[in-house]
Amino acid sequence: MLNKTFSTLSQIITPVTPEWSLVCRRKALGIMGSVGAAIVAGSQSASGFFSRKPTDPTLNYDELPAIWVERQGRNLNGYVDFIANLKLGKITVQQVISAHAKQKGSLWNSLPPQELWKNIGTTLKVIDYISKSINVPVRELVSIYRAPVYNARCAGAKRASWHQTNFACDVTFHTNAATITRTARSLRNRGLFRGGVGGYYGFTHIDSRGQNVDW
């Protein structure tokens, strides 16, 4: 096989001279430099791939607990995209995600599993509409989805809480909670949605369970 490629050994063996040695050394250094750069670039790309975060500029990771972000894995990327696609005008992606990044003692809450994502859509749109209709910004989405084990740690939470199925949100606005509770019930009674509205001293509970309930 070698005979087909090279007719004689003289074709593959070149006499070594000082000048030739210098040329070879320069070529070798150039090749090694290129290979090294490729390895570094490759490792950076791989690192970026395996640790990549959602590219949505509205999500500031500095405001989220690092341990919580790590635990969400790919679910975080998908949920950020889902919330962004709701195209809410008065509620930010940051507010929605931050509502889940909470803990009770050593127990962290989590984002909802993918099969429950769509449940929160109507509720968030109702809150968004309330903000637009009264021209008052949302202060905080206090609590949205609660994992069952996390819900059990929340004082006063019902065992069958609608937070566990991602239909509910506790919210505060830059106005008193009574105003928001009254507005939510008024809009619901006019057919904007069907669900529960709970009035509390410091916040309002709104859910889209499909049946009108007040407390």
SERO-4910 file (N, C-alpha, C, O; in steps of 0.05 Angstrom, whole numbers):
BEGIN
 pado doro    nc1    nc2    nc3   cac1   cac2   cac3    cc1    cc2    cc3    oc1    oc2    oc3
  Met    A     16    -24      0      0      0      0     17     25      0     11     45    -14
  Leu    A     39     25     16     57     48     16     69     52    -11     74     75    -19
  Asn    A     74     31    -26     87     34    -53     69     49    -72     78     63    -90
  Lys    A     42     47    -68     24     61    -85     24     91    -80     19    107    -97
  Thr    A     30     98    -55     30    126    -48     57    139    -51     59    162    -61
  Phe    A     78    125    -44    105    136    -46    122    116    -62    122     93    -55
  Ser    A    135    125    -83    151    107    -99    176     99    -86    185     76    -89
  Thr    A    188    116    -70    213    110    -56    213    123    -29    197    141    -24
  Leu    A    230    113    -11    233    125     16    243    154     14    237    170     32
  Ser    A    257    160     -7    268    187    -10    245    208    -13    250    232     -8
  Gln    A    221    199    -21    199    218    -24    187    225      2    173    246      4
  Ile    A    191    209     23    179    216     49    200    224     70    193    233     91
  Ile    A    226    221     63    247    229     82    261    252     70    273    250     48
  Thr    A    261    275     83    274    299     73    299    304     89    298    303    114
  Pro    A    321    310     76    346    315     91    341    339    110    329    359    103
  Val    A    352    336    135    348    356    155    371    376    154    394    368    156
  Thr    A    364    401    150    384    423    150    376    443    171    353    442    180
  Pro    A    394    460    180    386    481    200    362    497    192    344    503    207
  Glu    A    363    505    165    341    522    155    315    507    156    294    517    164
  Trp    A    315    481    147    291    465    147    281    460    175    257    459    179
  Ser    A    299    456    194    291    451    221    276    475    232    256    472    247
  Leu    A    285    500    226    272    524    235    244    526    224    225    533    238
  Val    A    241    520    198    215    521    185    196    502    198    173    508    203
  Cys    A    206    477    202    189    456    214    180    465    242    157    461    250
  Arg    A    199    477    257    192    485    284    170    506    284    152    505    300
  Arg    A    173    525    265    152    546    263    125    535    256    105    543    267
  Lys    A    125    516    237    100    503    229     87    488    252     63    489    256
  Ala    A    105    474    266     95    458    289     82    476    310     61    469    321
  Leu    A     96    498    316     85    517    336     58    528    326     40    532    342
  Gly    A     56    534    300     32    545    289      9    525    292    -14    532    299
  Ile    A     15    499    285     -5    478    287    -14    474    316    -38    472    322
  Met    A      6    474    334     -1    470    362    -18    493    373    -36    489    389
  Gly    A    -12    517    364    -27    540    372    -56    538    363    -75    544    378
  Ser    A    -60    529    338    -86    527    327   -102    505    341   -126    509    347
  Val    A    -89    483    346   -102    461    361   -110    469    389   -132    463    398
  Gly    A    -91    484    402    -97    493    429   -121    512    430   -138    510    447
  Ala    A   -122    530    410   -144    549    409   -170    534    404   -191    541    415
  Ala    A   -169    513    387   -193    498    381   -203    483    405   -227    481    410
  Ile    A   -184    472    421   -191    458    445   -204    477    465   -225    470    477
  Val    A   -193    500    469   -204    520    487   -231    529    478   -250    530    494
  Ala    A   -234    534    452   -260    543    442   -280    521    445   -304    526    452
  Gly    A   -272    496    440   -290    474    442   -299    470    471   -323    464    476
  Ser    A   -280    473    490   -288    469    518   -306    491    527   -324    486    543
  Gln    A   -302    516    517   -319    538    524   -347    533    513   -367    539    526
  Ser    A   -349    523    488   -375    518    476   -390    497    491   -414    499    496
  Ala    A   -375    475    498   -388    454    513   -397    463    540   -419    456    549
  Ser    A   -380    479    553   -388    490    579   -413    507    577   -431    505    594
  Gly    A   -414    524    555   -437    541    551   -462    525    546   -484    532    554
  Phe    A   -459    502    532   -482    486    525   -494    472    550   -518    473    554
  Phe    A   -476    461    566   -486    446    589   -495    464    612   -510    455    629
  Ser    A   -486    488    612   -494    506    634   -510    530    624   -512    550    638
  Arg    A   -520    528    600   -533    551    588   -559    558    603   -572    541    615
  Lys    A   -565    584    603   -588    594    617   -607    606    596   -599    612    574
  Pro    A   -632    610    604   -651    623    585   -640    650    576   -627    664    591
  Thr    A   -644    656    551   -633    681    540   -652    705    543   -645    727    535
  Asp    A   -675    700    554   -694    722    558   -682    743    575   -675    738    599
  Pro    A   -678    768    564   -665    789    579   -680    799    603   -669    814    620
  Thr    A   -706    791    605   -722    801    628   -717    784    653   -728    791    674
  Leu    A   -702    763    651   -697    746    674   -669    751    685   -649    745    672
  Asn    A   -668    763    708   -642    769    721   -635    747    741   -648    745    762
  Tyr    A   -615    732    735   -607    709    752   -596    718    778   -596    703    798
  Asp    A   -586    743    780   -574    753    805   -596    756    826   -590    757    850
  Glu    A   -621    757    818   -643    760    837   -655    733    845   -675    733    860
  Leu    A   -644    711    835   -654    685    841   -634    669    856   -610    671    851
  Pro    A   -642    653    876   -623    636    890   -609    616    871   -623    601    857
  Ala    A   -583    615    871   -568    598    852   -576    569    856   -578    554    836
  Ile    A   -579    560    881   -585    532    886   -613    525    875   -617    503    865
  Trp    A   -631    544    876   -658    539    865   -657    537    835   -670    519    823
  Val    A   -642    555    822   -639    555    793   -628    528    783   -638    516    764
  Glu    A   -608    519    797   -595    493    790   -614    470    792   -614    452    775
  Arg    A   -631    470    812   -650    448    816   -672    447    795   -684    426    790
  Gln    A   -678    470    782   -700    470    762   -691    457    736   -708    447    721
  Gly    A   -665    457    730   -656    445    705   -669    457    680   -673    481    679
  Arg    A   -674    440    661   -686    449    635   -714    460    638   -724    475    621
  Asn    A   -727    453    660   -754    462    664   -756    492    665   -776    504    657
  Leu    A   -734    505    675   -733    534    677   -733    547    649   -748    566    644
  Asn    A   -717    536    631   -716    547    604   -744    546    591   -753    566    580
  Gly    A   -757    523    593   -783    520    581   -804    538    593   -821    549    578
  Tyr    A   -803    541    619   -824    557    632   -820    586    627   -840    601    624
  Val    A   -796    595    625   -790    623    617   -802    629    590   -815    649    586
  Asp    A   -798    611    571   -809    614    544   -839    614    544   -852    630    530
  Phe    A   -851    596    560   -880    594    561   -892    620    572   -911    631    560
  Ile    A   -881    631    594   -891    655    605   -887    679    586   -905    696    583
  Ala    A   -864    680    573   -859    702    554   -879    701    531   -888    722    522
  Asn    A   -887    677    523   -906    675    500   -934    682    508   -952    685    490
  Leu    A   -940    686    534   -966    695    542   -970    725    535   -992    735    533
  Lys    A   -947    738    530   -947    767    522   -962    784    541   -980    800    533
  Leu    A   -956    782    566   -968    798    587   -956    826    586   -932    830    582
  Gly    A   -973    846    590   -963    874    588   -955    886    614   -938    904    615
  Lys    A   -967    877    636   -962    889    662   -949    870    682   -943    878    705
  Ile    A   -943    846    674   -930    826    691   -905    817    677   -905    810    653
  Thr    A   -883    816    691   -857    809    679   -851    779    683   -862    767    702
  Val    A   -834    768    666   -825    741    670   -811    738    697   -814    718    711
  Gln    A   -796    759    704   -781    759    730   -800    756    753   -795    740    772
  Gln    A   -823    770    753   -842    768    774   -853    740    777   -857    729    799
  Val    A   -859    727    754   -871    701    755   -851    680    765   -858    664    783
  Ile    A   -827    681    755   -807    661    764   -799    665    793   -796    646    808
  Ser    A   -796    690    801   -789    696    829   -809    686    849   -803    679    872
  Ala    A   -835    685    841   -856    675    859   -852    646    867   -863    637    887
  His    A   -837    631    851   -832    603    856   -806    597    872   -803    577    884
  Ala    A   -788    616    870   -761    612    882   -761    618    912   -747    637    921
  Lys    A   -776    603    927   -779    608    956   -776    582    971   -778    560    960
  Gln    A   -770    585    997   -766    561   1013   -779    564   1041   -783    586   1051
  Lys    A   -785    541   1052   -795    540   1080   -775    522   1095   -774    498   1091
  Gly    A   -759    534   1112   -737    520   1124   -717    511   1103   -707    527   1088
  Ser    A   -712    485   1102   -693    475   1082   -707    465   1057   -694    455   1038
  Leu    A   -733    467   1056   -749    457   1034   -755    479   1013   -767    499   1019
  Trp    A   -745    474    989   -750    493    967   -775    487    952   -782    463    947
  Asn    A   -789    507    943   -811    504    924   -799    499    897   -775    500    893
  Ser    A   -815    493    877   -805    488    850   -824    500    830   -846    509    836
  Leu    A   -816    501    805   -834    508    783   -853    485    779   -848    462    787
  Pro    A   -876    490    766   -895    468    762   -885    449    740   -869    457    723
  Pro    A   -894    424    741   -887    405    720   -900    415    694   -920    429    695
  Gln    A   -889    407    672   -898    417    646   -928    413    640   -940    430    628
  Glu    A   -939    391    650   -967    386    644   -986    405    658  -1010    406    652
  Leu    A   -975    421    677   -992    441    691   -987    469    682  -1000    488    691
  Trp    A   -968    473    664   -961    501    656   -985    517    647   -989    539    656
  Lys    A  -1001    505    629  -1022    520    616  -1044    530    636  -1058    549    630
  Asn    A  -1045    517    659  -1066    524    678  -1065    553    688  -1085    565    694
  Ile    A  -1041    563    690  -1037    590    701  -1043    613    681  -1045    636    689
  Gly    A  -1045    606    656  -1048    626    635  -1071    645    640  -1067    670    640
  Thr    A  -1095    635    644  -1118    652    648  -1115    669    673  -1122    693    672
  Thr    A  -1106    658    695  -1102    673    720  -1084    697    716  -1090    719    725
  Leu    A  -1061    692    703  -1042    714    698  -1054    735    680  -1048    759    683
  Lys    A  -1069    727    660  -1082    746    642  -1103    763    656  -1106    786    650
  Val    A  -1117    751    675  -1136    766    691  -1122    787    708  -1130    810    709
  Ile    A  -1100    780    721  -1085    799    737  -1074    821    719  -1074    844    727
  Asp    A  -1064    813    696  -1054    833    677  -1076    853    669  -1071    877    667
  Tyr    A  -1099    842    664  -1122    859    656  -1130    878    679  -1137    901    674
  Ile    A  -1130    868    703  -1137    885    726  -1118    909    727  -1126    932    731
  Ser    A  -1092    903    724  -1072    924    725  -1077    945    704  -1074    969    709
  Lys    A  -1084    936    680  -1089    955    658  -1115    971    663  -1115    995    658
  Ser    A  -1135    958    673  -1161    970    676  -1162    992    697  -1176   1012    694
  Ile    A  -1146    988    718  -1146   1009    740  -1120   1025    739  -1116   1044    755
  Asn    A  -1102   1019    720  -1077   1034    716  -1060   1034    742  -1050   1055    750
  Val    A  -1058   1011    754  -1042   1008    778  -1023    984    774  -1032    962    767
  Pro    A   -997    988    777   -978    966    772   -979    944    793   -986    948    817
  Val    A   -972    920    785   -970    897    803   -945    901    820   -923    907    810
  Arg    A   -948    898    846   -925    900    864   -910    873    865   -886    872    861
  Glu    A   -925    852    871   -912    826    873   -931    803    868   -954    804    877
  Leu    A   -922    783    855   -937    757    853   -926    741    877   -904    730    875
  Val    A   -941    740    898   -931    729    923   -928    698    922   -907    688    930
  Ser    A   -947    685    911   -947    656    909   -963    647    885   -986    655    881
  Ile    A   -951    629    870   -966    618    847   -968    587    851   -983    578    867
  Tyr    A   -952    573    836   -952    543    840   -938    536    866   -917    548    873
  Arg    A   -949    517    880   -936    506    903   -935    475    900   -955    462    897
  Ala    A   -911    465    901   -908    436    902   -923    425    927   -922    438    947
  Pro    A   -936    402    925   -952    392    947   -936    391    974   -947    399    995
  Val    A   -911    382    973   -896    381    998   -890    409   1009   -888    413   1033
  Tyr    A   -886    428    991   -881    455    999   -907    468   1010   -907    482   1030
  Asn    A   -929    462    997   -955    472   1005   -961    464   1034   -973    479   1050
  Ala    A   -953    439   1041   -958    429   1068   -943    444   1089   -950    444   1113
  Arg    A   -922    459   1081   -906    475   1100   -917    503   1103   -908    518   1120
  Cys    A   -935    511   1085   -945    539   1085   -967    542   1106   -987    528   1105
  Ala    A   -963    561   1124   -983    566   1145  -1010    574   1133  -1011    593   1116
  Gly    A  -1031    561   1141  -1058    568   1131  -1065    557   1104  -1088    562   1095
  Ala    A  -1047    544   1091  -1053    533   1064  -1072    509   1066  -1069    492   1084
  Lys    A  -1091    507   1048  -1110    485   1047  -1096    461   1035  -1080    463   1017
  Arg    A  -1104    437   1044  -1093    413   1033  -1100    409   1003  -1084    398    988
  Ala    A  -1123    419    995  -1131    418    967  -1128    444    953  -1144    451    936
  Ser    A  -1108    459    961  -1103    486    950  -1100    485    919  -1088    468    908
  Trp    A  -1113    505    906  -1111    508    877  -1083    517    868  -1077    516    845
  His    A  -1067    525    887  -1039    531    880  -1024    506    872  -1005    507    856
  Gln    A  -1033    483    882  -1019    458    876  -1024    448    847  -1009    431    836
  Thr    A  -1045    459    834  -1050    452    806  -1044    475    787  -1051    474    764
  Asn    A  -1032    496    798  -1022    519    782  -1045    535    770  -1042    547    749
  Phe    A  -1068    536    784  -1090    553    776  -1091    580    791  -1105    598    783
  Ala    A  -1076    582    813  -1080    604    832  -1055    622    834  -1033    614    830
  Cys    A  -1061    647    842  -1040    666    847  -1048    685    869  -1070    696    868
  Asp    A  -1031    689    889  -1035    710    909  -1019    734    900   -995    732    893
  Val    A  -1032    757    899  -1020    780    886  -1024    805    903  -1044    809    916
  Thr    A  -1004    823    901  -1007    850    913  -1002    871    892   -987    867    873
  Phe    A  -1016    893    894  -1014    916    876  -1004    940    892  -1003    939    916
  His    A   -998    961    878   -990    986    891  -1015   1001    898  -1019   1025    892
  Thr    A  -1033    987    912  -1057    999    924  -1067    979    945  -1055    957    947
  Asn    A  -1087    985    959  -1096    967    980  -1109    942    969  -1121    942    947
  Ala    A  -1107    920    983  -1117    894    973  -1147    894    969  -1157    880    952
  Ala    A  -1162    909    986  -1191    910    983  -1200    920    956  -1219    910    945
  Thr    A  -1185    939    945  -1192    950    919  -1188    928    897  -1205    926    879
  Ile    A  -1167    913    900  -1161    892    880  -1182    870    882  -1191    859    862
  Thr    A  -1189    862    906  -1209    841    910  -1236    850    898  -1249    834    885
  Arg    A  -1244    874    903  -1269    885    893  -1268    886    862  -1288    879    849
  Thr    A  -1246    895    851  -1244    896    822  -1244    869    809  -1257    865    789
  Ala    A  -1230    850    821  -1229    823    810  -1257    810    809  -1265    797    790
  Arg    A  -1272    814    831  -1299    803    832  -1318    816    812  -1334    803    799
  Ser    A  -1315    842    809  -1331    857    789  -1326    847    761  -1344    842    746
  Leu    A  -1300    844    754  -1293    835    727  -1302    806    723  -1311    799    701
  Arg    A  -1299    790    743  -1308    762    741  -1338    760    737  -1348    745    720
  Asn    A  -1354    777    751  -1383    776    749  -1392    787    722  -1415    782    714
  Arg    A  -1375    801    709  -1382    811    682  -1373    791    660  -1376    796    636
  Gly    A  -1362    768    669  -1356    747    650  -1327    745    641  -1321    730    623
  Leu    A  -1309    760    654  -1281    759    646  -1268    731    650  -1252    722    634
  Phe    A  -1276    718    672  -1266    692    678  -1284    678    698  -1303    691    709
  Arg    A  -1280    653    703  -1294    638    724  -1274    627    743  -1256    612    736
  Gly    A  -1277    634    769  -1257    624    788  -1262    636    816  -1282    648    822
  Gly    A  -1242    632    833  -1244    641    860  -1229    667    865  -1209    673    853
  Val    A  -1241    683    882  -1228    709    891  -1229    710    921  -1251    711    933
  Gly    A  -1206    710    933  -1205    711    962  -1192    737    972  -1171    744    963
  Gly    A  -1206    751    990  -1196    776   1000  -1182    773   1026  -1193    762   1045
  Tyr    A  -1157    782   1028  -1141    781   1052  -1132    809   1059  -1134    827   1042
  Tyr    A  -1122    813   1082  -1113    840   1091  -1091    851   1073  -1091    874   1065
  Gly    A  -1071    834   1066  -1048    844   1052  -1046    835   1023  -1028    844   1009
  Phe    A  -1063    818   1013  -1062    808    986  -1089    798    976  -1107    795    992
  Thr    A  -1090    792    951  -1115    780    939  -1108    754    925  -1088    751    911
  His    A  -1124    734    931  -1122    708    918  -1140    707    893  -1164    714    895
  Ile    A  -1129    700    870  -1145    697    846  -1138    671    833  -1115    664    829
  Asp    A  -1159    656    826  -1154    631    811  -1175    627    789  -1196    641    789
  Ser    A  -1169    610    770  -1187    605    748  -1197    576    747  -1194    562    727
  Arg    A  -1207    567    770  -1216    539    773  -1240    531    756  -1245    508    752
  Gly    A  -1255    551    746  -1278    546    729  -1305    548    744  -1326    544    732
  Gln    A  -1304    554    769  -1328    558    786  -1324    582    804  -1303    585    816
  Asn    A  -1344    599    805  -1342    624    820  -1345    619    850  -1365    608    859
  Val    A  -1325    627    865  -1324    624    894  -1312    649    907  -1293    660    896
  Asp    A  -1324    658    928  -1313    681    943  -1308    674    972  -1322    657    984
  Trp    A  -1288    686    984  -1283    684   1012  -1267    709   1022  -1261    711   1046
***
